[in-house]
Structures are given as C-alpha cells and as structure tokens.
Amino acid sequence: MRGGFVSCVVVMFGLFGCDSQELSPCHSKPWDDEVCIRGGWFTIGHAQVPNAPPACEEYGTCGDAAPSQQAFAPSVKVHLKPFFIDKYPVSVKQYRACVDAGVCEVDCWTTKQCGDGRYWDYRDPALDDFAILGLNYRRAQDYCQWAGKRLVWEAEWERAARGPDSTDYPWGNDPPTCEHYPCDLGTPPFGWSSWISYPVGSIPGDRSPEGVMEMVTNGGDVLADRWISGFTDLDPEAPFRPRASDLDKYVTRFGTFATETYHGMNYPVPAWFRNQSPGFGGTRCARDDVDTKSPRRAITPEYVRKRQEILSGRRVTR
C-alpha cells in the first residue's frame, strides 16, 4: 500500500513512525459557510457494535431497514485529500431558493402530503431556519450542484464528524449529555409528534474539532455513496463508491431520525452509525480543495451567485 510504504520509508530516516498522523492543509480558502477538513489517514467504521439489534416488534426497525452489526465494521484506515464541507446542514430557506430558481424539485415529502401529512411543507416560512428533510439522492445532489458544490462522500462525512482522531462523537468519546444535544426544547412544533429537525445553529454542543456543526443531532445527510453492507472490500487509498443508480439504496447518515434505541445506543447515535434510506434525509454539501498554484480555475462564491441569479431569471445574459 503506497501510503504505508511512504510512512515506513520515513521511519528508515528516523523522523517518525508508520502510525504518524501527518495532516495536509487545504490550499485554497473556505467559503463563508464552509470548514476545511485536512487530508490524511483516519479510521472509518467501528470494530464491534455494542449490542445485538433490537427485536422488530419492539422498535419497528428490522429487515432491510435495519443494518446488521457488519454494516459498521470492520474499522479500516483510509486516506483522503483535503476538502471543504458545509459548516451546517442545509436549511429549508436555502432549499426553497433552489426550488424558486427552477433547479430543485419537490415531492410529497417536502410539501406535507406524504403519510399523515405531519412532516414538511418547504413553503412554510415558519420552517425557514430548520434543517431541510425529505430529500432523496437526486434532490440532494441537485441542490449541491446548484450551490456550486457536490454531495459528500461517506468517508468524508465520517472524517468530518469524527475529527482527525476518529472519535465516537464529534466532541470526543464521552457519551452525549445535555451539553451536546437539546434536552429541553419543549413541545415539538408544527404538530410533530417528536422533534424531526431543529433550527440550524441551535445545537452548539455538537461541534467537531474542526468546527463542523450538528453532524449527529440535526436531521440527517444524504451522501454520494451507494449502500454497501460493510467495509470489507474498501480501497484504503480510494474509499469512494459509484454513485447510486437505485435511489432506495444510498447511504444516509442520521441525526434526529435515529431517535429510538438502536443496537443499545440512544440518540444521538455515534458518528460511525450508518443506514440506508428511501428519502427522508437532509443534506450538506462538500467541495474539492483547489491548489491556488494550479492552472485549474477555482469556482468562487461570486461565480455561484451570478449563476444562481441567471437560473432564477433575475439576471439577463447577452
């Protein structure tokens, strides 16, 4: 393996060992709503889930919807290049702007018409600050592309959530307390039977070492990866998967949707928890780091703003 070979050659020169965690900084600057995630080696997955899955009749999470213990294992080391990730989840107001521009679409989950009608209506201004939910893979992808970015790969998401030391939670290995997630927010709003998502920025205790917020407590993120049952055949130096061709089988990393006791874990679940979802997720976006010394031209926020104005009909091109 190339990464391991290079590390061990360094050992021969007496500088540092094969397990050294040298991190590569981002070359370009983050946009206002982004955080730089330094590149390097880190651990994905978990060696052993604490308990067996709960019984279906007790929690209703079973069959294809319930990942087995193998879904989180084995833990493996992977290598990532530096990248940028959104500091916060995408809000309802942000997603509405994409819909208004004629780029993003809506369906029954985002217009409060699915199930018992209690979930969402993206048009409701009272929801503006809440993390968007109800997005499937394609709609999450459309939003990120409209924003001049892309969907987050699963290995990137876990690196951003667990930090450079691959801890269980963004704040470390300590079990969650009321300092890390909202314990006393009162009665859920909008007729919800439980809190489905929270206003973006309202959970300051869920913070990674690099400043990524609300990874395990607010909504859930639809990712770019096709669902696989585990990490046994993951390429450590290219830990990415083909994009989903089946919208029912993409990876979603959960926040408030994983509220039930699961595998002996209560909400919020650890940052290595993973599942597949047919269309209840929210999203946050990522962006490749571009070396400012490279002839490749970086996409700037100003470029994205002008492009969005054109798409929404507010700007005339010649």
N, C-alpha and C positions, 0 to 999 in steps of 0.2 A: 504494500500500500504506500503510495507516494508520500503522503503526509507523515506516516510513521517513519519512513526511510529518512526523510529530511531531518526529523527530530533526533533520530539516533545518530546521524552524521554529526549533528551539532554536539552530541554527547562526547564524540571522539575528540572534539576540540576543547572539552571541559567547560562549556558555557552553561548548559542547563540540561536537565534530563528529558526523557522521552515524554513525560507527562506534563511538560511545561505548557501553560495556558497563555501563549502569546496571542494577543488580540489585535486585529487590523482595524484602524480607524476608517471612517468614511472620508473620501477625498473631497466631495462636494458638500455644500451646506444643506441642512434640512430646511424644508419649508416651515412656515409658522406653526402648522398643525402636526408636525412630524417629530419623530425621535430617531436618532441614528443608532442602529444596532451594529456593534463592531463584529467583524468576522473572526473566524477561528473554529476550533474544535469544541464541541459541547455534547452533552448526553441527552438523547431523546428516549422516551419510554420509561417504563418502571419495571424493575426486576420481578416484583411479586405484588399482586393486588391483595390487600389485607384479608378480605373475607370472600366467601362464595357469593354468587349473585342471589338476590332475594327471590322468593317464590313469586310466580306470576300472579297468583290470586291475591297476594298481599299488597303488591305495589303496582301491578299492571305493566311493568317493564320487562318484557320477556320476548322469546322468539327472536326474529330477525332484528327487532328493535333494541335488544339488549346485547351489547358487546360482551364477549367472554373475557376471562382473565387474560387470554392470549392477545386480546386486542391492544393491550398496553405494553406488551412485552415482546421480545426481551429488550432490556435497555442497551442501546448501542451508541457509540460515538460517531458523530457526523461532522462534516466540515461545511461551513457556509461562508460566502463572501459578505462584506459589509452591505447593509441595505437600510432603507428607511421604512418605518411603519407609522401609521396614524397614531397619535397620542391617545385619542379617544375613539369610541365606536361612532359610526355614522348616525346622525340624528334624523328624526322624522322630517324636520325642516330641510335638512341637506338633501335628503332623498326626494322630497317634493320638488325642489328646484330642478332636479334631473328629469322628473316627470314633466314638469312645466316646459322644459326645453325640448320635449318631444323625443327624448332618448330612452329614458327608463319607462318600463311598463308597470302596470298594477294588475292584480287579480283579486280573487275573493278574500285572500288573507290580508291584503293591505287596504281593503275597502269595507271591512267589518261585515262580510256576507258569508263567511265560512262557518261551519259548525253552528254554535248557538249565537253567533253574532257578537260575542263579547270581546273579541281580540283587538281589532285595529280599525281605524279609519285615518289613513295618512293625510286626509284633507282637514282634519280637526286641528285648529291652531292650538288647542289646549295640550296637544301631544308634541308640539314643536321641539321641545328640549329633550324628549325621551329618545332612547336608542331605538332605531328602527328594527322591526322584526317582520316575519312573514315573507322573507325573500328566499327565492330558490337560487340555484347556482347561476343561472343565466342573468337574472335581475341584479344579483350582487356584482357579477362581472361587468354588466353594462354600466352600473354606477361608477365603479372604479376606473373604467376606461374613460368615461365622461369626465372624471376628475383628473385625468392625465396620469393615472396610476394603473395598478393591476391588483388582482386578488393576491392574498398572502398564501404562500405555500405552508404546508403543515409544519415542516421542520423550522421554518422561520417563525411561525406563530409560537411554537413551543420554546424556541430560543428567546424570543422577546418576553414571554410570560415567565419563564423560569430564571432568567438572568444568566450571566456568564458562568455561574456555579451550579446551574441546573437544580435549583431548589424545588421543593414540592409546590410552593406557592410563590407568587410574585414577591411577597415580603420576606420569604425565607422558609424554613422548615417548621416553624411553630404553628400549631393548629390555629385556625381562624378564631378571632374573638370579635366583640362588637367594635373594636378599634379598626378592624379590617373590612367589615361589611355592615350594611344598615340593619340594625336590630329593631329600632323603634321609629319606624316611619308612619305608624298609624294604619288606618284602614286603606286598602288598595283603592285607587281611583277608577273612574270610568266604568263602574260596575264589574270590575275584575274580581274574581274570587280569590286571587292571590296576586302578588306583585309579579308582573310579567317582564317589565324592564323598568329602569329608573332614569331620571333626568341625567343626561350626560354631564359628568363633572361633580356629581353629588356624593361620590364614594372615594374620598381622598386616601383612605387606608389601603385600598387595593392599588398599590403602586409598585412597579418593578424597580430594580436598582438603577435602570437607565431612564426611568420616568414614564414608562408606558402605563396607562391607567385603565382600570376596570376590565382586566382581561378575564377574570373568573367570577365577577359579581354582577355584570350588567349585560343582559341579552346573551347573544351567542354569535360567533363569527363563522360564516360560510367560507370555506377555504378552497384553494385551487386544485386540491388533490382528489383523485378517485379513491374511494374507500378500499382499504386492504385490511385484512383481519389482524395483522401484526407486522413486526419489523424484521422478520427472519431473513428476508432477501433484500434488505435496504442497502443500496450502494453508499458507503460512508462518505465518498467524495462527490456524489451526485444524488443527494437524498430527496429527489423530486419525482413525482409521478405524472403520467399522462393526464391531461385534463379530462374531466368526466364526460362520457358520452351518454350516460344514463343519469338523469337528474335526480333519481331516487338513491344514488349511491355516491354521493360526495361526502367529504369529511366536514363535520361541524364541531367546533369547539364550544362547549356550553358555558353559559353564565347562569342566569336566573331560571332557565328551563330545567336545569338539573337540581330541582329543589327537594326531590324526595331522597330518602336514604337510599344509597346505591353502593353496593359492594362494601357496606359498612362505613361509607363516607357521607357526611351531611353537607348541605350547601354552606358555603361554596366548595365545590369539589376541587381537588388538586389540579394544578396546571398541566399535568400529564393525562388527565381524563379526556377521552375522545369518543365520538359516536358518529353515526350517520343519520341524516335527517331528510325527510321529503320536502321540506320547505317552511321551516319555522325560524330560520336564522336571521340575524342581522349581519353586519359586515363592518370591517375596517380594511383599509387598503394599504398596499406596500408600493415601494418604488425602488428601482435599482439605483445603486450608487454609481455616479458617473465621474470618472477621473477628470478633473479640470485640465489636466495636461494632455488629455486625449483629443484628437481631432473630432471625435463624436460630439455633436452639439446636445447640450442638456435641455430638457423641457423645463421651462420656467413657469412660475405661478402666473406671470403676466400673459404668457402664451396660452395657458389653460383658460384664464379669464376671458380673453378675446375669443377663443374658440367656443366657449360656452355661450357668449353673447350672440355669436353667429348662429349657433344651433337653436337658440331660443327666439330668434327673429328680432333681437334688439340691436343688431349691427348689420349694416349693409355692406356687402363686398362688391368690388368692381372687377 
